[in-house]
Amino acid sequence: MSESVYKVIELVGTSPESWEKAAAAAVSTAAKSLKDLRIAEVVELDMQIEDGSIRAYRTKIKVSFKYHQKD
């Protein structure tokens, strides 16, 4: 295996239904513009509350992707 370098970024996904769907939304959106996504690590879970009810689930994730150096 050759040497590789990966970049790690933080993203926050939201969903009115669940933390899992919030995480999936973050990954699927990132996959549209980033290549070679490798790992997604859940960092934090929280909820947005409005008038005593849950308005949205929020999942903060760290995503790594392979860094490609331009020649």
C-alpha positions in Angstrom: 0.0 0.0 0.0 1.3 3.4 -0.9 1.4 6.3 1.5 -1.9 8.3 1.8 -3.0 11.5 3.4 -6.5 12.2 4.6 -8.3 15.4 5.5 -10.9 15.6 8.3 -13.7 18.1 8.4 -16.7 18.6 10.7 -20.2 18.6 9.4 -23.7 19.0 11.0 -26.6 17.2 9.5 -30.2 17.9 10.5 -33.4 15.9 10.3 -36.9 16.2 11.7 -37.0 12.4 12.2 -33.8 11.1 13.8 -30.1 11.4 14.6 -29.4 8.6 12.1 -31.1 10.4 9.3 -29.3 13.7 10.2 -26.0 11.9 10.0 -27.0 10.3 6.7 -28.0 13.7 5.3 -24.6 15.1 6.2 -22.7 12.2 4.5 -24.9 12.2 1.4 -24.5 15.9 0.9 -20.7 15.8 1.4 -20.5 12.9 -1.0 -21.8 15.1 -3.8 -18.7 17.4 -3.7 -16.0 15.3 -2.0 -14.3 12.3 -3.4 -13.1 9.2 -1.6 -15.0 9.6 1.7 -13.6 7.1 4.2 -14.8 7.4 7.8 -17.6 9.3 9.5 -17.4 9.6 13.3 -20.3 10.8 15.3 -19.0 13.6 17.6 -22.1 15.1 19.1 -25.9 14.6 19.1 -28.4 17.4 20.0 -31.9 18.6 19.3 -33.5 21.8 18.4 -36.6 22.4 20.5 -39.4 24.8 19.8 -42.5 25.4 22.0 -41.6 22.3 24.1 -41.4 20.0 21.1 -38.4 18.6 19.1 -38.1 20.5 15.9 -35.0 18.8 14.5 -32.3 16.3 15.4 -28.8 17.4 14.8 -25.8 15.2 14.4 -22.2 16.6 14.3 -19.8 14.2 12.5 -16.1 14.2 11.5 -15.7 13.0 8.0 -12.4 12.0 6.5 -11.6 11.8 2.8 -8.5 11.1 0.8 -6.4 14.1 -0.1 -5.3 14.0 -3.8 -2.3 16.2 -4.6 -2.4 18.0 -7.9 0.5 17.1 -10.2 
